[in-house]
Amino acid sequence: MKNFSNIVVGLDISNNAQEVLNRAFLVAKRNDSKVTIVHAVDSGFFGNFIKSENVEKLKDIATKNIKKILEAVDTQSLNYHIEVQNSKPTVLIMNVAKDKEASMIVVGANEKKNFATTVLGSTAHNIAQKSHLPLLIVKNKPNEAYKKIVAFTDISEVSKKSILFSKEFFNQQNIRCVYAYKLMSDEAFALRYDEKDQEVRAEIEKKIKIYEQKQFDDFVKQNNIKDAQLIEDRVGVTNALANYVDENANDLVVLGSSGVNDTGARLYGSTASSLMQSLNCDVLVYISKQQ
């Protein structure tokens, strides 16, 4: 079994901080992980003009605010530590995660009250681009442990690792693996063929389906995946996957990625960034460790 003894929570002390912490402790409870709560006092451009004693006051205020929030959080009887430093949020979170040898980073998705609006902040994007640790983005109020997890795959090695990690970390073997591919759109067909020649279109789409099905079947067989589903869409992969989540009421989506800015990836380039933003459920971005 892998070492899941530590997770790091990047907290911005927003309206949703309590919900983010509740989810973090629920996730940590699965493996009795220690929790390090990290908050950055980012003085930004004005840092050089703020006296050091005032920075310390800001750090004390932040620490007290976090402790106040924790009074309403179910810590699941787990050990936790609060770390507040004067730093850029992304830098601090990643440094602490590295120092603690964390198995996961947890952040909130937005700063809007009661999750009324989903706004994925720059910190989440930056961590997804620069870190090599699984990143859990909390978008909803947690009521219980995740029960309907789905892993979206691009049948790559990274996505295989994301599925294995999720099954082990959450101790769930029934995580469904879903692969989406795009059929030829009406516009694409019209640019290349006579719109009336539907027999040609049917033959092309038949070949696409056979090809995609074989790729997926091979991936499923090679990785001994028990629950798998292939879906298709004419609009695009992002649209198909987002609709799937809405229709199946998934509470967590797993994305495997070599970095959300990896536009060369079949699925997890700009598509990953779009899904991180648009999905209504929580998202776990499993990021491939850089070589």
N, C-alpha and C positions, 0 to 999 in steps of 0.2 A: 504493500500500500504506500502511496506517495505521502510526503510530508505536507499536511494541510494545517500545521499548527499555528499559523499566523495569517491574519488578513488585515489590510489597512483601509481605513475609511477616510476619504477626503471630504471634509465637511466645510460648507460655506456659511453655516449658521443662518440659513434662509428660513422662509416660512415652512419649508418641508424638511428641515433638519431632523425633526423627531421621527418622521416616517422613514427617512433614509437610515437612521440608526436602528430603528426597529427591524428593518429588513436585514441590515448588516448582522445584527445579533442572531436573527433567525437562521441566516446562512451559516454563521460561525458555529452555531449550536450543533449543526449536522456532524461536524468533526471535532467538537470541543476546542475550537481554535481560539487563540488569544486575539484580542481586538486592539489595534492601535488607532486612535482617533486623531487625525491630523488636521490642523487649521493653519493657514498661512495669513499672517498680517502683512499684506502687500502694500507698502508705502509708495511703491512705484516711483515716478519721477521726483516726487517730493521727499524721498527718503534721505537725500543728502542734507536736507534743510530741517529735518525733524531731530530734536535732541534725543539721545539714546534713552534718557529716563522716560521720555514720553512714549517711545516705542515699547518700553517695558510695561508702561501703564496700559497700552493698547493690548498687549499680550495677556496681562492679568485680567482685563475686562473680558476678552475672548474666552479665556479659560473658565471664568465664572459663568459666562453665558452657556458654555457647553455643559458644565456641571448642572446648571439649572434645567437644561433640556433633558439631560439624562435622568432627572428625577421622575419624568413621565415615560421613560423608556423601559421596556422589559429587557433587561440585560442577560436574561437566560442563565443567571448565576455564573457567567463567564468572567474571566479576568480581562480587564481592559486598562488601557493607559492613554492619557491625553497628552499630545505633543503640539505646542503652539510655537511657531517661530516666525521671524521676520524674513519672508522669502516670497518668491513667485510660487503660486499654488502648484503648478505642474512639476516644477523642480523639486519642491519639498516633498510632495506625495511620492514621486518616483524614488527620491533618495532614501526616504524612510522605508519604503517597500523593499528596496534593495538591502538596506541595513538589517531589516527584520527577516529577510529571506521569506517574504510574504508569498502566499500561494494565490492571492487574489487582491485586487483593488476594487473598492466600492465607492461610487460617487452618485450624487443626485442628478436628475436630468434637467431640472429647471428651477427657477426661482419664483414662479408664480404661485399664488396661494392655493392650497388644496389641489394641486396638480390640475388646475382648470385649463392650463395651456401648456403644451409641451414645447419647451425651448431647450435644445441641447447646447450647453455652454461650451466655451472654448477650451476649458480645462479637460472635459471629457474627450473632445476631439484631439487635443494635444497628447493626452496620455495614450489614446488609441494609436496615434501616429508614431509615438516615440518609445513606448514601453514594450516589454516583451512578456508582460504578465496578463493573465485573464482580467478583463475589466467588466465589472457588473454595473450597469447603468439602471438606477432605480427610477421608475416612472410612475408607479402606482402605490397606493397605501397598502401595506402588507397586512393581511388578515391571518395567514397561515403559511406554512412552507409551500414551495412550488409543487404543483401537482400535474400541470399540463405543459411539460417542456417539449419544445420541438427544436431540432437542430437542422438548420438549412445548410446544405452541402453544395459545393461545386466539384465534388468527386476528386478533390486534390488531397495531398498528404496533410496539409494544414487542417483541412476540414475533418479529416479522419481523426487527427489528434484532438480536435475540439470536441468531437463526439465521445471519445474515450475519456477525456478529462471530465466532461459533464456527468457521465454515468458514474464515474468513481467519486467525484466530489460530492454530488448530490445523492449518491447511493441509490440511483434509479436506473434500472436496466431497461425500462419500457419507454425510453426517450425515442420519439419517432424521428426518423431521418427523412427529410424532404428535399427533392431535387426539382428545380423548375427550369424549363427551357422555353424559348420563344419560337412560335410558328411564324411563317411568312405573313406579314401584314398585308392588307388590301393595297396600301400605297406601294409597298415594295414589289408586290406582284405586278401591279399596273405599270411600273417603270420598266419591267423586263419582258413582260409577256402581254399577249392580247387578253384583255379582261374577260372575254367570252370563253377562252380556252380553259375551262375548269378541269378538264381531264389532266392537263399538264400540271396544274396546281395540285390536284389530288395525288398525282404520282410523286411530285417533289415532297409534299408533306408526308407521304407514306415513308419515303426514304429517310427524312429527318427523324420521324418517330422511331423507326427501326434502329437508327444509329444511336439516338439518345437513350432508348430503352436498353440497348446492349451495354452501353457505357455504364449506366446506372446499375443494371443487373450484375455486372462484373464487380463494381465497387461494393455492392451489398454483399455479394458472395465472399469476396476476398476479406472483408472486414467482419464477417459473421454478424451482420445487422439483421435483427429479427423483425423490426417494425419499420417499413420503408414505404414511401409514396412518391410517385412521379406525377408532376402536374405541368400543364402547358398553358400558354397565354399568347395572344396575338399582339397585345400592347407592349409587354415587356416583362422581364424577370421580377423587377421590383414590384410591379403592380400585382403579379401573380402571388408573390410571397406575402405581401401586405393583405391581400384579400383572404389568403389562407388563414392568417392569424385571426382576422375578424370573424371568419366563419367558424373557426374551431375554438375560439375563446381561450387561446393559449396564454399562460401567465408569464412564460419566459421563452425567449427566442435565443438560440445559440448560433453565433456567427464565427466561423473560422477565418482568420485573416493573417496575411503577411504584412499588414498595415493598411489602414483605410485609404491611404493615398497611393496604393499600389494599383495603378490603372491598368497594368498588364494582366492582372488576375481575371479569370473568366467571370467570377461572380463578385469577389470581395474587393473591388477597387472602389470606384465612385458609388457602386451599388451598396456597399457596406455602409458608407457614410450616409447615403439616402435612407437606408433602413434604420440606422441608429436614430435618425431624426424623426422619421415618419411613423414607425411602429407605435402602437398604443400600449403595448405591454413592456415589461422589463426586458433588457437586452444584455446578454453576456457575450462580449467580444473576446474570443480566444485568439491571442496574438502570437504568431510564430516567433520563437526566440531567434534574434538576429545572429548569424554566424560570424 
